[in-house]
Amino acid sequence: MKTPYYAVIFSNTQTTELKGYAEIAKRMEELASQQPGFLGMEHARSEIGITISYWETLEAISKWKSNLEHQEAQMLGKEKFYSWYKTRICKVEREYEFKKE
Protein backbone atom coordinates (compact mmCIF):
# COMPACT_ATOMS: atom_id res chain seq x y z
CA MET A 1 0.00 0.00 0.00
CA LYS A 2 1.17 3.48 -0.74
CA THR A 3 1.69 5.53 2.41
CA PRO A 4 0.23 7.45 4.05
CA TYR A 5 -3.02 5.60 4.64
CA TYR A 6 -5.20 4.90 7.68
CA ALA A 7 -5.74 1.84 9.86
CA VAL A 8 -8.84 1.18 11.95
CA ILE A 9 -7.91 -1.21 14.75
CA PHE A 10 -10.90 -2.96 16.32
CA SER A 11 -9.96 -4.94 19.47
CA ASN A 12 -12.60 -6.93 21.33
CA THR A 13 -13.58 -9.73 23.64
CA GLN A 14 -16.63 -11.79 22.77
CA THR A 15 -19.53 -12.99 24.84
CA THR A 16 -20.67 -16.61 24.69
CA GLU A 17 -23.72 -15.60 22.64
CA LEU A 18 -22.26 -15.94 19.13
CA LYS A 19 -25.11 -17.41 17.08
CA GLY A 20 -25.04 -15.58 13.74
CA TYR A 21 -21.73 -13.83 14.45
CA ALA A 22 -19.69 -15.56 11.73
CA GLU A 23 -22.23 -14.72 9.05
CA ILE A 24 -22.42 -11.06 10.08
CA ALA A 25 -18.62 -10.76 10.27
CA LYS A 26 -18.29 -12.25 6.78
CA ARG A 27 -20.95 -9.89 5.44
CA MET A 28 -19.23 -6.85 7.00
CA GLU A 29 -15.93 -7.80 5.35
CA GLU A 30 -17.68 -8.20 1.98
CA LEU A 31 -19.50 -4.89 2.40
CA ALA A 32 -16.38 -3.00 3.57
CA SER A 33 -14.43 -4.28 0.57
CA GLN A 34 -17.01 -2.63 -1.71
CA GLN A 35 -16.60 0.79 -0.10
CA PRO A 36 -14.60 3.48 -1.91
CA GLY A 37 -11.22 3.92 -0.24
CA PHE A 38 -11.04 0.40 1.26
CA LEU A 39 -7.53 -1.08 0.99
CA GLY A 40 -7.67 -4.38 2.89
CA MET A 41 -8.29 -6.19 6.17
CA GLU A 42 -6.47 -8.50 8.60
CA HIS A 43 -7.82 -10.57 11.52
CA ALA A 44 -6.49 -12.39 14.57
CA ARG A 45 -8.40 -14.09 17.39
CA SER A 46 -7.24 -15.71 20.58
CA GLU A 47 -8.30 -14.40 23.98
CA ILE A 48 -9.02 -11.08 22.30
CA GLY A 49 -9.97 -10.46 18.70
CA ILE A 50 -8.25 -7.87 16.55
CA THR A 51 -9.46 -6.75 13.15
CA ILE A 52 -7.52 -4.09 11.28
CA SER A 53 -9.02 -2.48 8.22
CA TYR A 54 -7.03 -0.17 5.96
CA TRP A 55 -8.38 2.93 4.25
CA GLU A 56 -7.15 5.64 1.90
CA THR A 57 -8.68 8.56 3.83
CA LEU A 58 -10.44 9.54 7.03
CA GLU A 59 -13.47 10.42 4.90
CA ALA A 60 -13.64 6.82 3.62
CA ILE A 61 -13.58 5.57 7.24
CA SER A 62 -16.34 7.99 8.19
CA LYS A 63 -18.53 6.85 5.30
CA TRP A 64 -17.99 3.21 6.27
CA LYS A 65 -18.91 3.97 9.88
CA SER A 66 -22.15 5.59 8.72
CA ASN A 67 -23.15 2.70 6.39
CA LEU A 68 -26.61 1.57 7.58
CA GLU A 69 -25.93 -2.17 7.42
CA HIS A 70 -22.66 -1.61 9.30
CA GLN A 71 -24.52 0.42 11.94
CA GLU A 72 -26.99 -2.45 12.42
CA ALA A 73 -24.07 -4.86 12.89
CA GLN A 74 -22.51 -2.45 15.41
CA MET A 75 -25.74 -2.43 17.44
CA LEU A 76 -25.84 -6.24 17.44
CA GLY A 77 -22.22 -6.29 18.56
CA LYS A 78 -22.99 -4.05 21.53
CA GLU A 79 -26.17 -5.91 22.45
CA LYS A 80 -25.07 -9.48 21.86
CA PHE A 81 -21.57 -10.37 20.62
CA TYR A 82 -19.03 -8.25 22.53
CA SER A 83 -18.38 -7.83 26.24
CA TRP A 84 -15.74 -5.17 25.47
CA TYR A 85 -14.31 -3.42 22.44
CA LYS A 86 -12.12 -0.49 21.52
CA THR A 87 -11.63 1.17 18.14
CA ARG A 88 -8.49 3.10 17.26
CA ILE A 89 -7.84 5.07 14.08
CA CYS A 90 -4.21 5.56 13.12
CA LYS A 91 -2.35 7.21 10.27
CA VAL A 92 0.25 4.87 8.76
CA GLU A 93 3.23 6.87 7.59
CA ARG A 94 5.63 3.99 6.91
CA GLU A 95 5.43 0.26 6.54
CA TYR A 96 8.00 -2.52 6.46
CA GLU A 97 7.45 -6.07 5.33
CA PHE A 98 9.38 -9.30 5.62
CA LYS A 99 8.24 -12.34 3.69
CA LYS A 100 10.09 -15.65 3.70
CA GLU A 101 9.89 -17.30 0.30
N, C-alpha and C positions, 0 to 999 in steps of 0.2 A: 504494500500500500504506500502511496505517496504521502509523506508527512507535510504539514501537520494534518491530523484528523482527530476524531474524538472517540473515546471509549466510554460506554455505559456499563458499569460493573454492578451487577445485581447479585448480592450475597443473601443467603436465606437458610433457615432451618424449616423443615416441613413438619406438619402435624401427622397423625396416623390416618387421617381422613383423606385418602388420595384417589378415590374412585373418580375417574374422568380426567385426572391430572395429565397423564401422558398424552392424551388426545389434544387437550387444550395447549399444552406446551408445544407439541408438533405444529398445531395450527398457527400459533403465535410466531414460530420461526418461519413458516411459509409466508405468512402475511408480512412480517418484517422484511423479508427478502424482496418483496414486491414494492417496498417503499422507496421513493427517490432518495438518494443519498446513502442507502444501506451499503456497507462494504463487506460484512461478514459477521460470524458469530462463533464463539467457543464455549464449551460447557465442561464442568467438572462437578462430581457429586461424591461426597463421602459423608462425614458427619454434618458438614454444611455444603450447600450447593452454591456454585458460582457460575453465572452466565455473563459473558462479556460480549456485547454487541458493538460493532464499529460503524462509525458514521462520518460522512464528509463534513457536516456542519452542525452547529447547535440548532439551527432552524429545522434540519431534518429530524433531529432527536425530538424536538418539540412537537412536530407534526405526528411523529410516531406515538408519542405519549398521548396525544389527543385523539388518536384513531378510536372510533366507537367500539369496535370489537375488542381492541386491546384494553380499553377502559373496563369493559365487562369482565375480561379475564382478570384484571387487577382487583376488581371487587370480589370475585370468587377467591382469589388468592388470599385476600385479607380475611374473608369470612370463613374459609374452609381449609386451604392448603398450607398456609404458612403460619408458624408460631412467632416468627421474627424475620424481618428482612431489612436491608439497607441498600440504597441505590446511590452510586457515586458517578459523577460525570467528570471525565478527565480529558485534557488536551494532550495528545501524543505528539511530541516534537521530534523524537528519534525512535528508531527501532533497530534491533540487532537480531539476527537469526543464525542459529546453528542447525544444520541438518546432516546427520550421518547418512551416507549413501549406502 
